């Protein structure tokens, strides 16, 4: 049997944030030497990982295991 490789595809979203938050994020991105979109992407990924670790969000692996056990 062939093993399936999971293809990672990036998705785009659009969000609205207050002006002050945008200014602060832009300053942070400038300090880090990156652009605002990359910083926002990193922060979102980090928060999702934290939510998974804290049990507030099931990881895809946990969901798959629950579905196969039922």
Phi and psi in degrees as a GROMACS rama.xvg file:
@    title "Ramachandran Plot"
@    xaxis  label "Phi"
@    yaxis  label "Psi"
@TYPE xy
-77.6263  139.985  UNK-2
-85.1231  143.815  UNK-3
-92.1428  131.905  UNK-4
-100.086  134.11  UNK-5
-78.4904  122.455  UNK-6
-86.7254  127.459  UNK-7
-93.8374  121.574  UNK-8
-120.432  132.737  UNK-9
-83.861  140.955  UNK-10
-113.926  150.371  UNK-11
-104.989  141.189  UNK-12
-133.447  162.543  UNK-13
-121.93  131.229  UNK-14
-129.493  153.309  UNK-15
-111.512  131.218  UNK-16
-131.725  154.152  UNK-17
-61.6365  152.535  UNK-18
-53.9372  -44.6576  UNK-19
-63.5572  -39.9884  UNK-20
-63.8967  -41.4703  UNK-21
-60.7182  -45.7123  UNK-22
-60.7568  -42.9736  UNK-23
-66.3695  -43.0042  UNK-24
-63.7375  -39.2181  UNK-25
-64.3206  -41.8599  UNK-26
-60.9645  -44.0487  UNK-27
-61.3323  -45.8274  UNK-28
-60.3916  -42.4074  UNK-29
-61.2826  -43.2787  UNK-30
-61.7385  -41.164  UNK-31
-77.7028  -11.001  UNK-32
73.5261  32.866  UNK-33
-131.086  179.455  UNK-34
-97.8358  165.33  UNK-35
-61.2343  -42.1881  UNK-36
-62.6046  -42.874  UNK-37
-66.6803  -39.2503  UNK-38
-63.9042  -45.7525  UNK-39
-62.052  -41.2341  UNK-40
-61.774  -45.667  UNK-41
-60.2482  -46.1869  UNK-42
-63.2415  -40.1863  UNK-43
-65.3299  -44.6986  UNK-44
-60.151  -43.0013  UNK-45
-62.8127  -43.3268  UNK-46
-66.599  -36.1668  UNK-47
-64.3703  -43.9402  UNK-48
-61.5943  -41.149  UNK-49
-64.3831  -44.3112  UNK-50
-60.7759  -38.9506  UNK-51
-64.7509  -46.3289  UNK-52
-63.1065  -34.77  UNK-53
-83.266  -3.56168  UNK-54
82.1177  8.90094  UNK-55
-81.6526  -14.4602  UNK-56
-145.879  126.231  UNK-57
-76.2369  138.338  UNK-58
-73.3495  159.626  UNK-59
-57.4704  -34.5457  UNK-60
-64.4316  -43.2017  UNK-61
-63.6452  -40.8777  UNK-62
-63.2285  -44.1414  UNK-63
-63.3241  -42.3849  UNK-64
-63.7501  -40.9509  UNK-65
-64.0786  -38.4957  UNK-66
-69.1554  -35.6621  UNK-67
-78.1655  -21.7194  UNK-68
-81.2124  -19.37  UNK-69
